[in-house]
């Protein structure tokens, strides 16, 4: 009793009637930008975590970008070896 093709088409027609094609385009692009921003923030969180681990290990705090890049490189090599 899942949603079939006929139900999806009916929903699409109703949404088109309510919002219009132009509004749907802007909603789609806004949703895409939101997903892209979410993915970027998730990646930034991983980088901050790696930076925190490096600082804890006694890395030089004057150049955090270098430490983050080093942590990302190490993580990529670890992922590739798995």
N, C-alpha and C positions, 0 to 999 in steps of 0.2 A: 504494500500500500504506500509506496514511496511516491515522490513527485515525478510524474511522467513528462514527456515532451509536450503534450497538449496543455498541461497545467502551467509549465514554464512559459509557453507562448502567450497564454492568457495573462499571466502576471506581467510579462514584458509589455503587452499592449496596454494594460491598465497603467503601468508606470509611465509609459510614453504619453498617454493621455493626460496624466496628472502633472508631470513635470515638464514635458516637452523635450525635444531632441537636444536643443542647445543647453538646457539646464543639466541634462544627463551627462553631456560631455564635460561640463565644468565639475560636476560631482565626481565623475570618473578620474579626472586629472587631480582633483584635490585628494581623493582617496589614494591614488598612486603616490602622490607626494608624501602623504602621511605614512604610508608603508615604507617608503624609502628613508624617511627621517627616523622611523622606528628602528630599521635595520642599522642605520648609521649610529644611532645612540647605543644600540646593543654592542656594536663593535668598539665604540669609545669606552664603554663600561669595562670590556675585557682589557683594553689597553691600560686603563687606570688601575685595574687589579694587578696587572703585570708590573706596572710602575711601583705600586705599593710593595710588592714582593721584592723588587730590586732594591728599593730604598731600605727595606728591612735587612737585606743582605749586605748593606754598607756601600752601595754604589754612590757615585758622585752625584749629589742633588743639584748641582749647578746646571747640568745638561739633561733635563728629563726627557727631551725628545730623542736623544741618542739612546737613553736607557729603554724607552718604549720601543724604538725600532729594533733594538737588540733583542728585547723580549719577544716581539712579534716574529723575528727571524728564527729564534729558538723554538717558538711554538709551531711555526710552519714546518721546520725540520722534524720536530717530534711527531706532528700529525702525518707527515709523509712516511716516516719510518714505521708507523703503526699499521 
